[in-house]
Amino acid sequence: MSGQLVLVRHGQSEWNLKNWFTGWKDPDLTEKGVAEAHAAGQRLKARGFTFDIAFTSVLSRAQRTLTIMLEELGQPGLETIRDQALNERDYGDLTGLNKDDARKKFGEEQVHIWRRSYDVAPPGGESLRDTLARALPYYMHHIQPRVLEGQTVLVAAHGNSLRALIMAIEGLTPEQIVKKELDTGVPVYYRMKANSLPATVEVLKA
């Protein structure tokens, strides 16, 4: 049997708009973010998706994105599992700083290393490797088995935690995954083969 998996990065948040490092802080969606979530749900409905279960983080921007999508899909009561393993990367001392101000404070090169390296963490925070270390086992133990059983699974989470899932699904290297960009509110669809590799990969843009 093969299942289907849809990954969606939450819609634009208030801190995304301000260009702040967000991490585990919990800002709400902007009006644009709400619209992105509605559009994502509408695109999935137009494609005929019906989901068996949903997963999200413990952060409200991801949960609200999921709630809006499920309303658009006509599945507001869908079983949903929330876990901090799917939370965004913790940016530590960078959290709450405007990214331009962070470059002035720490230097452009250092901030670039923190943002784009695989295994260098900002002070008090997580590297992408650290984020993978919690998100990837969660995927392998809780999400992937349901997909391989033939279920259709929806995951609403964050840019860096979703990179962990994509790294596993697509077999990407650390060098490839740090270059992977995910747009807010744009579903990424996988139809999976029984060997856990993707038969189909599609970005569902408008």
Sequence and secondary structure as in RCSB ss.txt:
>XXXX:A:sequence
MSGQLVLVRHGQSEWNLKNWFTGWKDPDLTEKGVAEAHAAGQRLKARGFTFDIAFTSVLSRAQRTLTIMLEELGQ
PGLETIRDQALNERDYGDLTGLNKDDARKKFGEEQVHIWRRSYDVAPPGGESLRDTLARALPYYMHHIQPRVLEG
QTVLVAAHGNSLRALIMAIEGLTPEQIVKKELDTGVPVYYRMKANSLPATVEVLKA
>XXXX:A:secstr
   EEEEEE   BHHHHHTB  TT    B HHHHHHHHHHHHHHHHTT   SEEEE SSHHHHHHHHHHHHHHT 
TT  EEE GGGS    GGGTT BHHHHHHHH HHHHHHHHH SS   TTS  HHHHHHHHHHHIIIIIHHHHHTT
 EEEEEE HHHHHHHHHHHHT  HHHHTT    TT  EEEEE TTSSEEEEEE   
